[in-house]
């Protein structure tokens, strides 16, 4: 076997190649370019004709370099940077570190312990596209939240009444209203007829009632704000409004594309059947699980990857159970969101959550435990291509008496 360790960087990558005898077969650098990657493949082919004999190790699972190696038909292992840091001490305990040394460590990790690590199993193109879209959608939603929070803070400083006029800020009618009436003084000059005309343009329901409601709110006592403060703050407010007006259509465009891909995905029935999983959450779970059923050996592997399972440390008579920090953060966030949404839609999830809370756990801890319990159900569903059935799963768990003290809450389902 030939083992290739790559210490990757933005502009160039250090390469170290070894074999089962631990001898250095080659060591060189390549540029992060098409010609650089071709140089890597040429040097590797000189050492091994069969692609199955060559294993690559990097500290990342994504990027053009990884994609190029996978597309060429080679096997790639993504080694956690924390693991690489621990392996360095195996060779030098002084804390010595260079790019060439890291490339050597990565190659030797595969030579000695590759069975303790998981190779990258690519997903289908539609799943990969869905993963990219859902993660970028989450980024856009975070940016939107930042703008909304800034806009709310800005309005509180000089125009608090604007926060009470509409149910939410992130909608076209509210944003256009703030642009048309950027200060209290501008709004006070507007008549009921002008307000009706504005609302009608946006097809707002109950135009006359809403216009009168706004007009009456303006008659109530308002905070006195100096005109120069209102002018300065309104300028910043309009800037935020324009940013949101550009962003919101793009967020909806991403959501629409995600819906289209979800409709085409073969696993949509599995995740759409879960209680509380809407379009976005179903798409996120599909992208996090992937569609390669060989990726996880068992349920415990999924729970560890998702960060819902705790970590146990035991030494002698001392035993500690604590929060798992090393995991795929996007997977954990997705399962937390789903577990929280499932409480309102699933009697099983609601009772389980109540059980965790009554046992003294805080909300976030209870949600994490619920997500861990959900993965015990979802993983076999995903593995066997089986949609969720609340009745079937409740009967199964009740029969196995896994619910303990709160089994009585489901007496009506007892066999």
C-alpha positions, 0 to 999 in steps of 0.5 A: 500500500502507498500512503499519501499525507497532504498538509493543505493550505491556501496556495500550496500543499506539502506532500509526503508519501510512504509505504508499509515499510515506513520509508519516505518514497517521496516528499514535495510541494504542489501549487493549489492549481490544476497543474499542481494536482496533476503533478501530484497524480503523476508522482503517485502513478509512478509509485503505484499503478493500481488506484486501490493501492493508494490512500490519501490523508488530509485534515479536511473533507471538502474543497477542490483538492479533495474533490479532485482526488475523489474524482480521480478514483482514489480513496481519501481519509479526512483526519480530525485536526485534533487527532493529528495534533495528538499523533504529533506527540507520538513522534516528537514531544517537544511541540515541533511542528512544520508543514512537512512534518504534518504531512509525514504524520498524516501519511503514517496515521493511515499506515498504522491506524487507518482502521480507526478512521473513516474514509470519505464516502461521497454522496450523490450529486443531488444530495451534495447540492442539497447540502450546499444549498441548506448550509448556505441558506442557514448562513443567509438566515443568520445574516438576516437575523443580524440585520433584523436585530440591528434594525430593531435596536436602531428603531428603539433608539429613536422610532420605537412606535414603528416596532408596534405597527406591524407584526414583523420587520422582515416583510416587504410592507414593513420595510417599505413603510420604514423607507416611506416614513423614516421618522415619527415626524414624517409619519405624523404628516401622513393622513389616513387617506395616504396611509390607506393608499400605501397599504392598498399598494401592498394589498394589505388586508383591512386597509381602512382599519389598519390605517386608522390603527396607525393614525390612532397610535400616533396620537398617543404620547411619544418619546421626544427625540432631537431632530439631529438624532432622528436624522442620523439614526434614520440614515442608518435605518434606511441602510439596513432596510435596503440591505434586507430588501436585497437579502429577503428575496434571495433567502426565498429563492434559496428556499424555493430551490431547496423545495424543488430538490427535496421533491426530487430526492429519493429519501424525501418520504422518509424525512417528510414523514417525521413530525415537525420536520418542514421543508427546510429541516427535512432537507437539512437532515437529508444533507447531514445523513447523506445517502451512502448507507455504508457511512455509519456502522451503527446508531452510536456512530450517528449519535456521536457524529451528531454530537447528541451522545455524551462522552464518558470518562472513567478512571478507577472509582471516578466517572464523568459524563459530559457534553460532546464537543467534537462532532459535526456542528451542522448536524447537531444544530439540525437535530436540535432544531428538529427535536424542538419542533417535534415536541408540538407535533409528536406525543412521544416527543412531548412526553419524553421531553417532559420526563427529561425536564422533570428529572432535573435537566435544563431545556437545552440538555433535555432537547439534546437528549430528545435529539439523541433518542430521535436518532435511535428511531431515524437511523434505522428508518434511513438505513431501511428506507422506511417512513416514520409512523408514530403509532408503530414506534410507540407500540414498539417502545411500549412493548419493550418498556423503554419509557419507564415511569411515563409508560402510563401516559400511553395506555391507550396504545398498549397492545 
